[in-house]
Amino acid sequence: MASRFKLVFAVSLLLLLLDFCSGGIVGVCYGRNADDLPTPDKAAQLVQQHNIKYIRIYDSNIQVLKAFANTGVELMIGVPNSDLLAFSQFQSNADSWLKNSILPYYPATKITYITVGLEVTESPDNASALVVPAMQNVLTALKKVGLHKRIKVSSTHSLGVLSRSFPPSAGAFSSKYAYFLKPMLEFLAENQSPFMIDLYPYYAYRDSPNNVSLDYALFQSSSEVIDPNTGLLYTNMFDAQIDALYFALMALNFRTIRVMVTETGWPSKGSPKEKAATPDNAQIYNSNLIRHVINDSGTPGKPGEELDVYIFSLFNENRKPGLESERNWGLFYPDQTSVYNLDFTGKGAVDMTNSANGTNANGTTWCIASSKASESELQSALDWACGPGNVDCSAIQPSQPCFEPDNLVSHASFAFNSYYQQNGASDVACSFGGYGVKVDKDPSYETCIYLTTKG
């Protein structure tokens, strides 16, 4: 949902994250391996309610694409491993998929990345050799319709693509994957696409607690791990794993490829031997991760480097196989309540379920546009407010402070509020045919200031 809605809905982790984030972004993975999840429409509403702007899905499900239409949420969509053979063999298969599964919903549904293959080196039927040809065909299909610069093509990997990850400066890709990694890296460099990696310090700690401290995995270490080759100091495993990838890329002379973390997180529940899988640890890990990203801290090897990260995952997924932890990575339960509170500043936990309808400290209220209104209804109300309603709508014109984000809900919200304040902030002044909503959290952002009756 647009930035104009910040601080209107529940104060959530990702709300504040995205308000203050100028560089790296944090998204959420929307896995659907469960039989008790809310419908895609309800999931999209939940995402908007918490002002999450970046979502990763693992296929191109039509219902999901439709649900996120006109929400402003940017989607990363996937080509499953099961489709790699067809996509790699015939260009027509990639063309047909794009024509039938993507173009009917684009650009109303904002698609920014296509991931071709999912951790192929980890799959039983290792389809690595098919990945780059499939990526090439998807890119060619995008070029045919002029979208290759707007939608980036890549593939996701596990840390298993490295033969060494410690110390970070010794990071190296496994030689057994060289046959497909080299052409893939050339593809990424040529097309300015990121190298996508799924990183899980949780597993490193769970599987080797004698070698990895819990604090180091949770961004809480008070001590430092020194890379003997570079002298760089590491206080958390996440940074060490990221730098291992960068050093591996540099070793092959791919210095321009940036790293994107397409999955990371911490489970809130596990089997008896998974004692670190707790809500507290999940809260700590994700809170510290987010602060790390929004501060643009970078890593010891890449200080200040912007990093895009996707947290796994939106919901707990009850059909995932394996240990108990596999089914408990969600930020939300299927009933859409939050699994745990999230600390995004390090100064205390914020409850994602808190209502936004509490009393404002000075009694001020604002009026914004309902996200449930249709575009035609909002356009009519906006035209009225900026015309007969005598609202000064210059601030939502191009190059003006409230033009961005450039969407109907944002512009209507500004106009609705201006009319509301100019007419005594009365209930009837926030009607707009039932599509105005009174809130007590200031929707102002950056240089876009919403009026109040006090000026």
C-alpha positions in Angstrom: 0.0 0.0 0.0 1.2 3.5 -0.7 3.4 5.4 1.7 0.5 7.8 2.4 -0.9 5.1 4.6 2.1 4.9 6.8 1.2 5.2 10.5 -2.5 4.8 9.6 -2.7 1.1 10.1 -1.2 -1.1 12.8 2.3 0.0 13.8 4.3 -2.8 12.3 7.8 -3.8 11.7 7.7 -3.3 8.0 5.7 -0.1 8.2 8.5 1.8 9.9 11.1 -0.1 8.0 9.8 1.1 4.7 9.2 4.6 5.9 12.8 5.2 6.9 14.5 2.9 4.4 16.2 4.9 1.6 18.4 2.1 0.3 18.0 -1.6 1.0 14.5 -3.0 1.3 12.9 -5.7 3.3 10.2 -7.9 1.7 8.4 -11.0 2.8 8.1 -14.4 1.2 4.5 -15.6 0.6 4.7 -19.4 0.6 1.4 -21.3 0.3 2.3 -24.9 1.2 -0.6 -25.2 3.6 -4.3 -26.1 3.6 -5.5 -23.5 6.1 -4.3 -20.2 4.7 -6.5 -17.2 4.0 -7.5 -16.6 0.4 -5.0 -14.6 -1.7 -7.4 -11.6 -1.5 -7.2 -11.6 2.3 -3.5 -12.2 2.3 -3.1 -9.1 0.0 -5.2 -7.1 2.4 -3.0 -8.2 5.3 0.1 -7.2 3.4 -1.4 -3.8 2.7 -2.6 -3.4 6.3 1.0 -3.7 7.5 2.4 -1.6 4.6 4.6 -4.4 3.3 5.6 -3.3 -0.2 7.7 -6.3 -1.4 6.4 -9.8 -1.7 8.0 -13.0 -3.1 5.9 -15.8 -4.4 7.2 -19.1 -5.8 5.1 -19.4 -8.9 2.8 -17.3 -11.1 -0.5 -18.3 -9.5 -3.3 -16.3 -11.2 -5.4 -15.8 -8.1 -2.4 -14.3 -6.3 -1.5 -12.0 -9.2 -5.1 -10.8 -9.3 -5.1 -10.2 -5.6 -2.2 -7.9 -5.7 -3.4 -5.9 -8.6 -3.5 -2.1 -7.9 -2.0 -2.5 -4.5 1.3 -1.0 -5.2 3.0 -4.1 -3.8 6.0 -5.2 -5.9 6.1 -9.0 -6.6 8.9 -11.3 -7.2 7.5 -14.3 -9.0 9.0 -17.7 -9.7 9.3 -20.4 -12.4 9.3 -23.7 -10.5 11.9 -26.3 -11.1 9.3 -28.5 -12.6 9.0 -26.1 -15.5 12.7 -25.7 -16.2 12.8 -28.4 -18.9 10.0 -27.0 -20.9 11.3 -23.4 -20.6 14.8 -24.4 -21.5 13.9 -26.5 -24.5 11.6 -24.2 -26.5 11.4 -20.4 -26.6 7.7 -20.8 -27.4 7.0 -22.2 -24.0 8.5 -19.1 -22.3 6.6 -16.9 -24.7 3.3 -18.6 -24.0 3.8 -18.4 -20.3 4.6 -14.7 -20.4 1.6 -14.1 -22.7 -0.9 -16.1 -20.7 0.3 -16.0 -17.1 1.9 -12.6 -16.7 0.9 -10.0 -19.3 -2.8 -10.1 -18.6 -2.1 -8.9 -15.0 0.8 -6.5 -15.7 1.3 -3.6 -14.9 -1.7 -3.5 -12.6 0.2 -6.1 -10.6 3.7 -4.8 -10.2 6.2 -7.5 -11.1 9.8 -6.6 -10.8 11.7 -9.9 -10.7 11.3 -13.4 -12.2 13.2 -16.2 -10.5 13.9 -19.1 -12.8 14.5 -22.2 -10.7 14.6 -22.6 -6.9 17.8 -23.8 -5.2 18.3 -26.2 -8.1 21.5 -27.7 -6.7 19.5 -28.9 -3.6 16.8 -30.6 -5.6 16.9 -34.4 -6.0 16.7 -34.2 -9.8 19.4 -31.5 -10.0 18.2 -29.5 -13.0 21.2 -27.1 -12.9 22.0 -27.4 -16.6 18.5 -26.3 -17.5 18.6 -23.0 -15.5 20.6 -20.7 -17.7 18.9 -21.8 -21.0 15.5 -21.2 -19.3 16.6 -17.8 -18.0 17.7 -16.9 -21.5 14.4 -17.8 -22.9 12.5 -15.9 -20.3 14.6 -12.9 -20.9 14.1 -13.2 -24.7 10.3 -13.4 -24.1 10.5 -10.2 -22.0 12.6 -8.5 -24.7 9.9 -9.3 -27.3 7.4 -7.2 -25.3 9.8 -4.5 -24.2 9.8 -5.5 -20.5 13.4 -6.7 -20.1 14.6 -3.5 -18.4 11.6 -3.4 -16.0 11.6 -7.0 -14.9 14.9 -8.6 -13.9 15.6 -12.3 -14.4 17.6 -14.4 -12.0 17.6 -17.6 -10.0 17.7 -18.4 -6.3 20.4 -20.5 -4.6 21.3 -22.0 -1.3 24.6 -21.4 0.4 25.5 -24.9 -0.8 26.7 -23.4 -4.0 29.8 -22.4 -2.0 32.5 -25.0 -1.3 34.0 -22.6 1.4 32.3 -19.9 3.3 34.7 -19.4 6.3 36.6 -17.3 6.7 34.6 -15.0 4.4 37.7 -14.0 2.4 38.1 -17.7 1.4 34.6 -17.8 0.0 34.6 -19.9 -3.2 32.0 -21.5 -5.4 31.9 -25.2 -5.6 33.8 -26.5 -8.6 31.2 -29.2 -9.2 28.7 -26.4 -10.2 31.1 -24.5 -12.4 29.5 -25.8 -15.6 26.3 -23.8 -14.9 27.5 -21.1 -12.5 29.9 -19.5 -14.9 27.3 -18.9 -17.7 24.8 -17.9 -15.0 27.2 -15.2 -13.6 27.9 -14.0 -17.1 24.1 -13.7 -17.6 23.7 -11.8 -14.4 26.6 -9.4 -15.1 25.4 -8.7 -18.6 21.8 -8.0 -17.6 22.6 -6.2 -14.3 20.6 -8.8 -12.4 21.4 -9.7 -8.7 22.8 -13.0 -7.5 20.0 -14.4 -5.3 20.8 -16.4 -2.2 18.7 -18.0 0.6 20.6 -17.6 3.9 19.7 -19.2 7.2 22.1 -18.7 10.1 19.5 -20.7 12.1 20.5 -23.9 10.4 24.2 -23.2 10.9 23.6 -22.8 14.6 21.2 -25.7 14.9 23.5 -28.1 13.1 26.7 -27.0 14.8 26.1 -25.3 18.1 29.6 -26.1 19.3 31.1 -24.0 16.5 28.5 -21.3 16.2 27.2 -19.3 19.1 23.5 -18.4 19.3 24.4 -14.7 19.9 26.5 -14.7 16.7 23.6 -16.2 14.7 21.1 -13.6 16.2 23.2 -10.5 15.6 23.8 -10.2 19.4 27.4 -11.2 19.7 29.5 -9.0 22.0 32.7 -10.6 20.6 34.1 -10.5 17.1 35.2 -13.1 14.7 38.3 -12.0 12.8 39.0 -13.0 9.2 42.7 -13.8 9.4 43.3 -13.0 5.7 41.7 -9.5 5.7 41.6 -8.5 9.4 37.9 -7.8 9.0 35.8 -8.2 12.1 32.5 -9.9 12.1 29.9 -9.7 14.9 27.2 -11.8 13.1 27.0 -14.8 10.8 24.7 -13.1 8.3 27.4 -10.6 7.3 30.0 -13.3 7.2 27.9 -15.4 4.8 27.1 -12.3 2.6 30.8 -11.4 2.4 31.7 -15.0 1.6 29.5 -14.7 -1.5 31.1 -11.4 -2.5 34.6 -12.8 -2.1 33.5 -15.8 -4.2 32.2 -13.5 -6.9 35.4 -11.4 -6.8 37.5 -14.5 -7.1 35.9 -15.1 -10.5 36.2 -11.5 -11.4 32.5 -10.7 -11.2 32.8 -7.5 -9.2 29.6 -5.7 -10.4 27.1 -8.4 -9.4 25.2 -7.4 -6.3 23.9 -10.0 -3.8 20.2 -10.1 -2.9 18.9 -12.3 0.0 15.7 -13.9 -1.2 15.0 -15.9 1.9 16.1 -15.6 5.6 14.4 -15.7 8.9 14.1 -17.7 12.1 11.4 -20.3 13.2 9.2 -19.6 16.2 8.7 -23.3 17.1 10.6 -26.5 16.6 10.9 -30.1 17.6 12.4 -31.0 21.0 16.0 -30.9 19.7 15.4 -27.5 18.1 15.6 -25.5 21.3 16.6 -22.3 19.6 13.3 -22.2 17.6 11.3 -19.9 19.8 9.2 -16.8 19.3 11.8 -14.7 21.3 14.7 -15.8 19.1 12.6 -15.3 15.9 11.7 -11.8 17.1 15.3 -11.0 17.9 16.7 -12.2 14.6 14.2 -10.5 12.4 14.3 -7.3 14.4 18.1 -7.1 14.3 18.1 -8.1 10.6 15.7 -5.3 9.7 17.6 -2.7 11.7 20.7 -3.8 9.9 19.1 -3.4 6.5 17.4 0.0 7.1 20.6 1.5 8.5 22.4 0.5 5.3 25.1 -0.8 7.5 26.5 -3.1 4.8 29.0 -5.7 5.8 32.6 -5.5 6.9 33.6 -6.4 3.3 31.1 -4.0 1.7 30.5 -1.2 4.2 27.5 0.9 3.4 26.4 -1.4 0.7 22.6 -1.5 0.2 21.1 -4.9 0.6 17.7 -6.2 -0.3 16.3 -8.9 2.0 13.1 -11.1 2.0 12.0 -12.6 5.3 10.6 -16.1 5.2 7.7 -16.1 5.6 4.3 -14.5 5.7 2.4 -17.4 7.2 3.2 -20.7 9.0 2.8 -23.5 6.5 1.3 -26.7 7.9 2.1 -28.9 4.9 5.8 -28.5 4.7 7.6 -31.7 5.4 10.5 -32.2 7.9 11.0 -31.2 11.5 8.5 -29.1 13.3 10.5 -25.9 12.6 9.8 -26.2 8.9 6.1 -25.4 9.5 6.7 -22.4 11.8 8.6 -19.7 10.0 5.6 -17.4 9.6 5.2 -13.8 10.8 1.5 -14.6 11.0 -0.7 -17.5 11.8 -3.3 -18.5 9.2 -5.9 -16.6 11.1 -3.9 -13.5 10.3 -2.8 -12.7 13.9 0.9 -12.1 14.4 3.1 -14.9 15.8 5.3 -12.5 17.8 6.0 -8.9 18.3 8.8 -7.4 16.3 11.6 -5.1 17.6 12.7 -2.9 14.7 14.7 -0.3 16.6 16.3 -2.2 19.4 14.5 -0.1 21.9 11.6 -2.4 22.6 9.0 -4.6 21.0 6.1 -3.2 19.0 2.9 -5.2 18.8 1.9 -5.7 15.2 -1.6 -6.3 16.3 -2.1 -3.0 18.0 -5.1 -1.1 16.7 -4.6 2.2 14.9 -7.8 3.5 16.4 -6.4 4.7 19.8 -6.6 8.2 21.0 -4.3 10.7 19.4 -2.3 12.7 21.9 -3.8 16.0 20.8 -7.1 14.8 19.6 -6.3 15.5 15.9 -7.8 13.3 13.2 -7.3 13.0 9.5 -9.3 11.7 6.6 -7.9 9.3 4.0 -9.3 7.2 1.1 -10.5 3.7 1.8 -8.4 1.0 0.1 -11.7 -0.9 -0.6 -13.0 1.8 -3.0 -12.9 1.1 -6.7 -10.7 3.2 -9.0 -13.8 4.8 -10.6 -15.3 5.7 -7.3 -12.1 7.2 -6.0 -11.5 9.1 -9.3 -15.0 10.6 -9.1 -14.5 11.6 -5.5 -11.0 13.1 -6.2 -12.4 15.1 -9.2 -15.1 16.5 -7.0 -12.8 17.4 -4.2 -10.3 19.2 -6.5 -13.2 20.9 -8.4 -16.5 21.8 -6.6 -14.9 20.9 -3.3 -12.5 23.8 -3.7 -9.5 21.8 -2.5 -6.0 23.0 -3.5 -4.7 19.9 -5.2 -1.5 21.4 -6.5 0.6 19.3 -4.0 -0.4 16.1 -5.9 0.7 17.3 -9.3 3.9 16.0 -10.9 7.1 17.2 -9.3 5.2 18.4 -6.2 5.8 17.0 -2.7 2.7 14.7 -2.6 2.8 13.4 -6.2 4.7 10.3 -5.2 3.6 7.6 -4.8 1.7 8.2 -8.0 -1.5 6.3 -7.5 -5.1 7.1 -7.0 -5.4 6.1 -3.4 -2.5 8.3 -2.4 -3.8 11.3 -4.3 -7.4 10.9 -3.1 -6.2 10.6 0.5 -4.5 13.9 0.3 -7.5 15.6 -1.3 -10.0 14.0 1.1 -8.1 15.2 4.1 -7.7 18.7 2.8 -11.5 18.9 2.3 -12.1 17.4 5.7 -9.9 19.9 7.5 -11.2 22.9 5.6 -14.7 21.9 6.6 -14.3 21.6 10.3 -13.1 18.0 10.5 -16.7 16.9 10.8 -17.8 13.3 10.2 -19.9 14.4 7.2 -16.8 16.0 5.7 -15.1 12.7 5.5 -17.9 10.8 3.9 -17.1 10.9 0.2 -19.8 8.4 -0.6 -18.6 6.1 2.2 -15.0 5.9 0.9 -13.5 8.3 3.3 -11.9 6.9 6.5 -11.1 8.9 9.7 -7.8 8.0 11.3 -5.9 9.4 14.3 -2.3 8.7 13.0 -0.7 11.5 10.9 -0.4 10.2 7.3 2.2 12.9 6.5 5.5 11.6 5.1 8.8 13.2 4.0 7.9 16.6 2.6 4.2 15.8 2.1 2.4 17.4 5.0 -1.3 16.7 5.6 -3.4 19.6 6.7 -5.0 19.8 10.2 -7.6 22.2 11.5 -4.7 23.8 13.4 -2.8 24.5 10.2 
